[in-house]
Amino acid sequence: MPRLLGSLAGYRRSWLRGDLVAGLTVWAVLIPESLAYATIAGVSPVVGLYAAVPALLLYPLLGSSRHLVVATMSGTAALSASIVADQAGPGGAGFVATTAALAIVVGLLGLLAGVLRMGFVASFISEPVLKGFIIGLALTIIIGQVPAMLGIEKPSGSFFEKLAGIIAHLGDVAVLTAVLGGVALVAILALKRFLPVVPASLAVVLLGIAAVGIFDLDRRGVDIVGAIPSGLPSFAVPDIGLDGYLGLVGPAIGVLLIGFAEGLGAAKAYATREGYDVDPNAELLGNGAANVGSGLFGGMVVNGSLSKTAVNGGAGARSQLSGITVAVLTVITLLFLTGLFEKLPEAVLAAVVIAAVIELVDVASLRRLYRVSTGPLNRIYRHATRADFLAALAALLGVLIFDTLPGLFIGIAMSLLTLLYRASRPHVARLVRRGDAWVDRDRYPDTPAEDDVIVVRVESGVFFANADHIRESIVGMLGEHTVAVVLDAETVPSIDVTGAAMLAALGGDLDRRGIRLLVAKSVGQVRDVLRTAPASPQPTAFHPSIDEAVAAVRGVTGSTEVTGG
């Protein structure tokens, strides 16, 4: 089990200054973003601050990353809004209570998964699917904030329904609100681009508050956040009934997967850079504890933030003391500074959200996936390369067309289908001799191939899901003059009984055609299974190298082994 406060192990006094400076820097980013992300979740802005304090204090107890900042995030906030709206309906005390309850359920599931050492589950959401899902989520969040920036009525529904609603209400745009929101958005993006040392979101938020105070913008039709309660949240278990909690379990699994995958990616990135390891199981426990604490103190779902972690690492953080510093500063904000944000224009808050998530619309990554799927590699790995792009596109469209929660499950389903598709259709290469090496003919199409002995390489394990595909691929390579098939088994790490039976059946079929089946360079497990499985190729069919197998067919001795490629 991970040890308590493992992220603070080996702390050095020389790290203190960097941690304190990083904590102050992250606080300047976290406050406006937490207020903004709470509005994405459909709750009062202060809920984002309620969530931040316990998350920042509890994650270091069980988590393993020294740099990860756990707080509210736009993606999981949008998921929370969708899930809670389905169960509790929009607005009201029931919505707030269910939002906190969802955080508790996500946290308990995270703790359970961590205890059961299920950290590997993050690997079941592929990077292309996660990228497509996040791009769709970011676009949905942006379109949801546009009405607040324009001062028009907020439409409901999916991305395209919201877009149509915005277009229909363009005649109702509040000019002053739209100008304020547009200027705020441009200012945030410009500061991030040209003055990255300035906390752009906090600076623009303070300027927006000042503008309301100086020019009485709230009396001129500009909507403001309004009253924000001061003081610390109270400890309470949300009262939504047992059935309410049970109804959240299914959706909470999806939220946990997305949040955990994003947080683990951020934690691993900085662990690699700083030369230490993170434990996925400890990350589940830390994330679980953070969510339980957030829910019990009236917060919302939290997870590891890549953007805030980048700010933390860039400001010189060396341990989780920086996160604890952020928590202390957030407590001070709750006690003494909430009144400052009551005059915050909603258009400026919407600009903060859009500026924060616009970086997630990573169209360049989709272009790269498309180029891979249509480029030279597609000729060789045609199934694998297409699957990545199509899975990303399906996850993206799933969110845009069917909304956030259905899009989440479409994304997870696409990850699993992609995994099954790849496992069932591995690349089966026909090898040809090129100089001193046996190489994939698809990579060197100009290299002549001999038809009498066909050398094939299966680039995966051989098991029940792909046995038929492998057999069909090998049979499809046979020519009129083929007298033998040599299977280069060096890239076959394992084989099951079904795979062995397939090779036995293939050997029998080839034998009836007067074609021999030989196995070269088989590894231990494959060789053992083939030798012991009923009706498998006989031990005399095994050879230590491709050259020796080919020589055995042609009756040549003294061959030498060559390398593969």
C-alpha positions in Angstrom: 0.0 0.0 0.0 1.2 3.6 -0.7 2.6 5.3 2.4 1.0 8.4 3.9 2.5 11.7 2.8 4.7 9.8 0.3 4.7 12.9 -1.9 6.5 14.8 0.8 9.1 12.1 1.6 12.7 13.3 1.6 11.7 17.0 1.9 14.7 19.4 1.9 14.7 22.9 3.5 16.2 24.3 0.3 12.9 23.5 -1.5 10.8 25.8 0.8 11.2 29.0 -1.1 10.3 27.5 -4.4 7.2 25.7 -3.0 5.9 29.0 -1.4 6.4 31.0 -4.6 4.8 28.2 -6.7 1.9 28.1 -4.2 1.3 31.8 -4.6 1.5 31.6 -8.4 -1.0 28.7 -8.6 -3.4 30.5 -6.2 -3.5 33.4 -8.6 -4.6 31.0 -11.4 -6.8 28.7 -9.3 -9.1 31.4 -7.8 -10.6 32.7 -11.0 -10.6 29.3 -12.7 -12.3 27.6 -9.7 -15.0 30.3 -9.7 -15.5 29.8 -13.5 -15.5 26.0 -13.4 -18.1 25.9 -10.7 -20.4 27.8 -13.1 -19.7 25.1 -15.7 -20.9 22.5 -13.2 -24.1 24.6 -12.7 -23.5 25.6 -9.1 -22.5 28.8 -7.3 -19.0 30.0 -8.1 -17.9 29.6 -4.4 -18.4 25.9 -4.7 -15.2 25.8 -6.8 -13.3 27.2 -3.8 -15.1 24.8 -1.4 -13.8 22.0 -3.5 -10.2 23.3 -3.8 -9.3 23.4 -0.1 -10.0 19.7 0.9 -8.7 18.5 -2.4 -5.4 20.3 -2.0 -5.0 19.1 1.6 -6.1 15.5 1.2 -4.3 14.5 -2.1 -0.8 14.7 -0.5 -1.8 12.2 2.2 -2.1 9.4 -0.3 -1.0 10.6 -3.7 2.5 10.1 -5.1 3.1 13.1 -7.3 5.2 16.0 -6.0 3.8 18.4 -8.5 0.2 17.5 -9.4 -2.4 20.1 -8.5 -5.8 18.6 -7.8 -8.7 21.0 -8.1 -11.8 21.6 -10.2 -11.4 21.0 -14.0 -13.5 22.1 -16.9 -14.0 18.6 -18.3 -15.2 16.9 -15.2 -17.2 20.0 -14.3 -19.1 19.6 -17.6 -19.6 15.9 -16.9 -20.9 16.7 -13.4 -23.4 19.2 -14.8 -24.8 16.7 -17.3 -25.0 13.8 -14.8 -26.6 15.9 -12.0 -29.1 17.5 -14.3 -30.3 14.0 -15.4 -30.8 12.9 -11.8 -31.8 16.0 -9.9 -33.1 18.4 -12.5 -31.6 21.9 -13.1 -31.1 24.3 -10.3 -32.1 24.3 -6.6 -30.8 22.8 -3.4 -31.2 19.2 -4.8 -28.8 20.1 -7.7 -26.2 21.4 -5.3 -26.5 18.4 -3.0 -26.3 15.9 -5.9 -23.2 17.7 -7.2 -21.5 17.2 -3.8 -22.8 13.6 -3.7 -21.3 12.8 -7.1 -17.9 13.9 -5.8 -18.2 11.6 -2.9 -19.2 8.6 -5.1 -16.3 9.3 -7.5 -14.0 9.5 -4.5 -15.2 6.3 -2.9 -14.9 4.5 -6.2 -11.3 5.9 -6.5 -10.4 4.7 -3.1 -11.8 1.2 -3.8 -10.0 1.0 -7.1 -6.8 2.1 -5.4 -7.1 -0.6 -2.7 -7.8 -3.2 -5.3 -4.7 -1.9 -7.2 -6.6 -1.1 -10.4 -4.4 1.7 -11.5 -4.0 0.0 -14.9 -7.5 0.9 -15.9 -6.4 4.3 -17.2 -4.7 2.4 -20.0 -8.1 1.3 -21.3 -8.9 4.8 -22.6 -6.7 5.3 -25.6 -4.9 8.6 -26.2 -6.7 9.3 -29.5 -10.1 8.6 -27.9 -9.3 10.8 -24.9 -8.1 13.5 -27.2 -11.3 13.4 -29.3 -13.5 13.4 -26.2 -11.7 16.3 -24.7 -11.9 18.4 -27.9 -15.6 17.7 -28.1 -16.0 18.6 -24.4 -14.0 21.8 -24.8 -16.2 22.9 -27.8 -19.3 22.1 -25.8 -18.0 24.2 -22.8 -17.1 27.1 -25.1 -20.5 27.2 -26.8 -22.1 27.0 -23.4 -20.3 30.2 -22.3 -21.0 32.2 -25.4 -24.5 33.4 -24.2 -23.0 34.8 -21.0 -20.4 36.7 -23.1 -23.1 38.1 -25.4 -25.8 38.8 -22.8 -28.4 36.6 -24.4 -30.6 33.7 -23.2 -28.7 30.5 -22.7 -30.2 27.7 -24.9 -30.2 24.0 -23.8 -29.4 20.8 -25.6 -26.4 19.4 -27.5 -23.6 21.4 -29.0 -25.5 21.9 -32.3 -28.7 22.8 -30.6 -27.0 25.4 -28.5 -25.3 26.8 -31.6 -28.6 27.1 -33.4 -30.1 28.8 -30.3 -27.3 31.3 -30.2 -27.7 32.1 -33.9 -31.4 32.6 -33.4 -30.9 35.1 -30.6 -28.1 37.1 -32.2 -30.5 40.0 -32.5 -30.8 40.2 -28.7 -27.1 40.7 -28.1 -26.4 43.2 -25.2 -23.7 45.3 -26.9 -22.0 46.5 -23.7 -21.8 42.9 -22.3 -20.5 41.6 -25.6 -17.8 44.3 -25.8 -16.8 43.6 -22.1 -16.6 39.9 -22.7 -14.7 40.2 -26.0 -12.2 42.6 -24.5 -11.7 40.3 -21.5 -11.1 37.3 -23.7 -8.6 39.1 -26.0 -6.8 40.5 -22.9 -6.4 37.1 -21.3 -5.2 35.4 -24.4 -2.8 38.3 -25.1 -1.4 38.3 -21.6 -0.8 34.5 -21.8 0.9 34.9 -25.1 3.1 38.0 -24.5 3.4 38.4 -20.7 3.2 34.8 -19.4 4.6 35.9 -16.0 1.4 37.8 -15.3 -1.5 35.8 -13.9 -3.7 36.7 -16.8 -7.1 35.4 -15.6 -6.7 37.0 -12.1 -5.5 40.3 -13.6 -8.5 40.5 -16.0 -11.0 39.4 -13.3 -9.7 42.3 -11.0 -9.9 44.8 -13.9 -13.4 43.6 -14.7 -14.5 44.1 -11.1 -12.9 47.5 -11.1 -14.7 48.5 -14.3 -18.1 47.6 -12.7 -17.3 49.7 -9.7 -16.0 52.7 -11.6 -18.6 52.8 -14.4 -21.6 51.2 -12.6 -21.8 48.6 -15.4 -24.2 46.5 -13.3 -26.7 49.3 -13.5 -26.3 49.4 -17.3 -27.4 45.9 -17.9 -24.2 44.0 -17.3 -24.9 40.8 -15.3 -22.6 40.2 -12.3 -21.9 37.2 -10.2 -23.8 38.6 -7.2 -23.6 37.6 -3.5 -20.9 35.0 -2.7 -21.1 33.7 0.9 -18.0 34.2 2.9 -16.6 31.8 5.5 -15.6 28.1 5.4 -17.9 25.4 4.2 -19.5 23.1 6.8 -19.0 19.4 7.0 -22.1 17.5 5.9 -23.1 14.3 4.1 -25.4 15.3 1.2 -28.9 14.1 1.8 -30.0 12.6 -1.5 -31.1 9.2 -0.2 -29.6 5.8 -0.8 -31.3 5.4 -4.2 -29.7 8.8 -5.2 -26.2 7.6 -4.4 -26.7 4.3 -6.2 -28.0 6.1 -9.3 -24.7 8.0 -9.4 -22.4 4.9 -9.4 -22.5 4.2 -13.1 -21.9 7.7 -14.4 -19.3 8.2 -11.6 -17.2 5.4 -13.0 -16.9 7.3 -16.3 -16.0 10.6 -14.5 -13.4 8.7 -12.5 -11.8 7.2 -15.6 -11.6 10.5 -17.4 -10.3 12.5 -14.4 -7.9 9.8 -13.4 -6.5 9.4 -16.9 -6.0 13.2 -17.3 -4.4 13.5 -13.8 -2.2 10.5 -14.2 -0.9 11.9 -17.5 0.0 15.2 -15.9 1.6 13.5 -12.9 3.7 11.2 -15.1 4.9 14.1 -17.3 6.4 16.0 -14.4 7.7 12.8 -12.6 9.6 12.0 -15.7 11.0 15.5 -16.0 12.1 15.6 -12.4 13.4 12.0 -12.2 11.0 10.3 -9.8 8.2 7.7 -10.1 4.4 7.9 -9.6 2.3 5.0 -8.5 -1.0 4.8 -10.4 -2.6 3.0 -7.4 -1.5 5.8 -5.1 -2.9 8.3 -7.6 -6.3 6.6 -7.4 -6.2 6.8 -3.6 -5.1 10.4 -3.6 -7.7 11.4 -6.2 -10.3 9.4 -4.2 -9.5 11.1 -0.9 -9.6 14.5 -2.6 -13.1 13.9 -4.1 -14.5 12.5 -0.9 -13.2 15.5 1.0 -14.6 17.9 -1.6 -18.0 16.3 -1.5 -18.2 16.3 2.3 -17.5 20.0 2.4 -20.0 21.0 -0.2 -17.7 21.0 -3.2 -17.7 19.3 -6.6 -15.7 16.7 -8.6 -12.0 17.4 -8.7 -9.1 15.8 -10.5 -5.5 16.4 -11.5 -5.0 19.5 -13.6 -2.4 19.5 -16.4 -2.5 23.3 -16.8 -2.2 24.2 -13.1 0.4 21.5 -12.7 2.4 23.1 -15.5 2.1 26.5 -13.7 3.2 24.8 -10.4 6.2 23.1 -11.9 7.2 26.2 -13.9 7.1 28.4 -10.8 9.6 26.1 -9.0 7.5 23.7 -7.0 9.5 20.8 -5.6 6.8 19.1 -3.4 3.2 19.1 -2.4 3.9 21.9 0.1 3.1 24.2 -2.8 -0.4 22.7 -2.9 -0.8 23.0 0.8 0.2 26.7 0.4 -2.5 27.1 -2.2 -5.1 25.6 0.2 -4.1 28.0 3.0 -4.4 31.0 0.6 -7.8 29.7 -0.6 -9.0 29.6 3.0 -7.9 33.2 3.5 -9.8 34.0 0.3 -13.0 32.3 1.6 -12.7 34.1 4.9 -11.9 37.6 3.8 -12.0 38.1 0.0 -15.2 36.6 -1.4 -16.9 40.0 -1.3 -14.4 41.3 -3.8 -15.7 38.9 -6.4 -19.4 39.8 -6.1 -19.0 42.5 -8.7 -17.4 40.2 -11.2 -19.2 40.5 -14.5 -20.5 37.1 -15.8 -19.1 38.0 -19.3 -15.6 38.2 -17.8 -16.1 34.9 -16.0 -17.2 33.3 -19.3 -14.1 34.7 -20.9 -12.0 33.1 -18.2 -13.6 29.8 -19.0 -13.2 30.1 -22.7 -9.6 31.1 -22.4 -8.9 28.2 -20.1 -10.4 25.5 -22.4 -9.6 26.9 -25.8 -6.1 25.3 -25.6 -7.8 21.9 -25.3 -9.2 22.3 -28.8 -6.2 20.5 -30.2 -7.1 20.4 -33.9 -3.4 19.8 -34.8 -3.5 16.4 -33.0 -6.5 15.3 -35.1 -4.6 16.4 -38.2 -1.7 14.3 -37.2 -3.9 11.3 -36.6 -5.5 11.8 -40.0 -2.1 12.1 -41.7 -1.0 8.8 -40.1 -4.2 7.1 -41.2 -3.8 8.2 -44.8 0.0 8.3 -45.0 2.6 5.7 -46.0 2.2 3.7 -42.8 -1.4 3.0 -43.7 -0.2 0.8 -46.5 1.5 -1.4 -43.9 -0.6 -1.1 -40.8 -3.9 -0.2 -42.5 -6.1 -1.5 -39.7 -4.3 0.1 -36.7 -3.7 3.6 -38.2 -7.3 4.0 -39.4 -8.7 2.8 -36.1 -7.0 5.6 -34.1 -8.4 8.4 -36.2 -11.9 6.9 -36.5 -12.0 6.3 -32.7 -11.0 9.9 -32.0 -13.6 11.2 -34.5 -16.3 9.0 -33.0 -15.6 10.3 -29.5 -15.6 13.9 -30.7 -18.8 13.6 -32.6 -20.4 11.6 -29.7 -20.0 14.6 -27.4 -21.1 17.2 -30.0 -24.2 15.3 -31.2 -25.4 13.3 -28.1 -24.1 15.6 -25.4 -21.5 15.1 -22.7 -22.5 12.0 -20.8 -23.5 9.9 -23.8 -20.3 11.1 -25.5 -18.3 9.8 -22.5 -19.6 6.3 -22.8 -19.2 6.4 -26.6 -15.6 7.3 -26.0 -15.0 4.5 -23.5 -16.8 2.0 -25.8 -14.6 3.2 -28.7 -11.5 2.7 -26.6 -12.5 -0.9 -25.9 -13.5 -1.6 -29.5 -10.2 -0.2 -30.8 -8.4 -2.5 -28.4 -10.3 -5.5 -29.5 -10.0 -4.6 -33.1 -6.2 -4.2 -32.9 -5.8 -7.5 -30.9 -7.9 -9.4 -33.5 -6.1 -8.0 -36.6 -2.4 -7.9 -36.0 0.1 -7.1 -38.8 1.3 -10.3 -40.5 4.4 -9.4 -42.5 5.8 -11.3 -45.4 9.6 -11.2 -45.1 12.1 -10.9 -47.9 15.8 -11.0 -47.8 17.5 -7.7 -48.3 21.2 -7.8 -48.0 22.0 -9.4 -44.6 18.5 -8.9 -43.2 15.0 -10.3 -43.4 12.7 -7.3 -43.8 9.0 -6.6 -44.2 8.2 -6.6 -47.9 5.6 -3.9 -47.4 8.4 -1.5 -46.3 10.6 -2.5 -49.3 8.2 -3.2 -52.1 10.9 -3.2 -54.7 12.7 -6.1 -53.1 12.0 -9.3 -55.0 10.3 -12.1 -53.1 10.8 -15.8 -53.7 7.7 -17.9 -54.2 9.0 -21.3 -53.2 9.6 -20.5 -49.5 7.4 -17.9 -47.9 8.7 -16.3 -44.7 6.0 -14.6 -42.5 6.2 -12.7 -39.2 3.2 -12.3 -36.9 3.7 -9.1 -34.9 1.7 -10.0 -31.8 0.7 -12.9 -29.6 -1.3 -15.7 -31.2 -4.6 -16.4 -29.4 -8.3 -17.1 -29.8 -9.2 -13.6 -31.0 -6.7 -13.3 -33.8 -6.1 -16.9 -34.8 -8.4 -16.9 -37.8 -7.1 -13.6 -39.1 -3.5 -14.9 -38.9 -4.4 -18.1 -40.7 -6.2 -16.2 -43.5 -3.3 -13.8 -43.9 -0.8 -16.6 -44.3 -3.0 -18.6 -46.7 -3.5 -15.5 -48.7 0.3 -15.3 -49.3 0.6 -18.7 -50.9 1.6 -18.9 -54.5 1.5 -21.6 -57.2 5.1 -22.6 -56.5 5.1 -22.5 -52.7 6.7 -25.5 -51.1 7.2 -24.2 -47.5 6.0 -21.6 -45.1 8.5 -20.4 -42.4 6.9 -18.7 -39.4 9.3 -16.2 -37.8 8.0 -16.5 -34.2 10.5 -14.1 -32.6 7.9 -11.4 -32.4 5.2 -13.8 -31.0 5.6 -13.3 -27.2 2.8 -15.9 -26.3 0.4 -18.4 -27.8 -2.7 -20.0 -26.3 -4.3 -23.4 -27.0 -6.5 -21.9 -29.7 -3.5 -20.4 -31.4 -1.6 -23.7 -31.2 -4.7 -25.6 -32.7 -4.8 -23.1 -35.5 -1.2 -23.7 -36.4 -1.8 -27.4 -36.2 -4.8 -27.1 -38.6 -2.8 -24.8 -40.9 0.1 -27.3 -40.9 -2.3 -30.1 -41.8 -3.9 -28.0 -44.6 -0.5 -27.1 -46.0 0.7 -30.7 -45.8 -2.2 -31.8 -47.9 -1.1 -29.3 -50.5 2.5 -30.6 -50.3 3.7 -27.5 -48.4 5.8 -27.7 -45.2 5.3 -25.5 -42.1 8.4 -24.6 -40.2 8.8 -22.4 -37.1 11.9 -20.3 -36.6 13.2 -18.4 -33.6 10.3 -19.3 -31.3 10.6 -17.9 -27.7 10.2 -20.2 -24.6 6.5 -20.0 -23.9 5.6 -20.4 -27.6 7.9 -23.3 -28.2 6.7 -25.1 -25.0 3.0 -24.7 -25.9 3.5 -25.8 -29.5 5.5 -28.9 -28.4 3.0 -30.0 -25.8 -0.3 -29.0 -27.5 -2.1 -31.9 -29.3 -1.6 -32.1 -33.0 0.8 -29.1 -33.0 3.8 -28.9 -35.4 6.4 -31.5 -34.6 9.7 -30.7 -32.8 11.6 -31.3 -36.1 9.8 -28.3 -37.5 11.5 -25.9 -35.1 14.7 -24.0 -36.2 16.9 -21.5 -34.3 17.0 -19.1 -37.3 15.1 -18.2 -40.5 18.2 -19.1 -42.6 18.4 -22.6 -41.0 14.7 -23.2 -41.6 15.0 -22.1 -45.3 18.1 -24.3 -45.6 16.2 -27.2 -44.2 13.6 -26.8 -47.0 16.2 -26.6 -49.7 18.6 -29.2 -48.3 21.4 -26.6 -47.9 23.7 -26.7 -44.9 26.1 -24.2 -43.3 23.6 -21.3 -43.4 24.2 -18.3 -41.2 21.6 -16.3 -39.3 20.8 -12.8 -40.4 19.1 -10.0 -38.6 15.4 -9.0 -38.9 13.9 -5.7 -39.9 
